[in-house]
Amino acid sequence: MEISANELKNVLNRVITKHKDLNTEGFSLESCRSMIALMDVSFVSSASGWMCCLYEAQPAETHGGMDGTGRLNLQEFRHLWNKIKQWQGIFKHYNFDQSGSINSYEMRNAVNDAGFRLNNQLYDIITMRYANENMNIDFDSFISCLVRLEAMFRAFQAFDQDGDGMIRLSVLEWLQLTMYA
């Protein structure tokens, strides 16, 4: 059995509505599509098309057995659920005032605790992209941000085969990579 983005949205929103301490209207369909892309991206672009497994050096049980279907199987869902629970713990830790959202300063610390080391310019970009008019980030936006960061870091590492922190992509490779992320 596999679930679509719409089904994932329904499942996650049923669970998240029970958490009154989170200021959220629930996960959007777009957020759920991004989550599926994160868990399901088995392939990245190369000059000849989609061919390179992002997890080729790791056993399937390490990464949830991504299968490239555009849907989540049970193993992929479990892996995603564990990530969401981990990120929810980080979010709640930085929700100091119990408002159900975190401010842009708390967001920096939360992103750092999630394992992403970014510069000030990237934190500013994240704030512009994910914060509301009051500079607060709700749970859905927080998860969406971490999903995007993880997908982009994972893709970069797959292309950085010599580990020098530099990659080279054609326009088509870049578009293929970023359209699904």
C-alpha positions, 0 to 999 in steps of 0.5 A: 500500500502506498499513499499519495500527497493528498492522503498524506495530508489527511493523515498528518492533519488528523494527527496535528490537530490534536496538538493544540500547542502548535499554531498551524492550520495543518499541512498544505498539499504543497508541504506534503508533496515536498515531504514525499519528494524528500522521502522518494527522491531515488534519482537525481539528474545527470546529463543523460537524465535521471539516473543517480541514486542519492543513497547508492552508498547506503543500505535501503534500511538506512534511508527508508527504501526510497523507491521513486514512485512519487508515493510513500510506502509504509517504510518511507512513511515511517521514516518521514514520521520519525523525522517529523517527530524529531523536528516537532521536538526541536520546534517545541523546544524553541517555542519558548512562549508557547505561542505555537510558532517561533520567531526568526531568532528562534528559527535560527537556533532550531535550524541549527539544532536540526543539523543545518549550519547556515550563514546569515544570508541564508537565515535571512532568506529562510525568514523571508520565505517561511515567516509570516508578516509578524516574522513568526514561523508556524509548524507547517512552515518550519517542517517545510523549511527543514524538508527543503533544506534536507532535500537540497543538502542531500542532492548537493552531496550526491553531486559532490562526488569528490567532496570538495564542496563544489558541484557543476550542473547544466541548466537542465540538471538544475531545473530537474533537481529543483523542480521536484525538491 
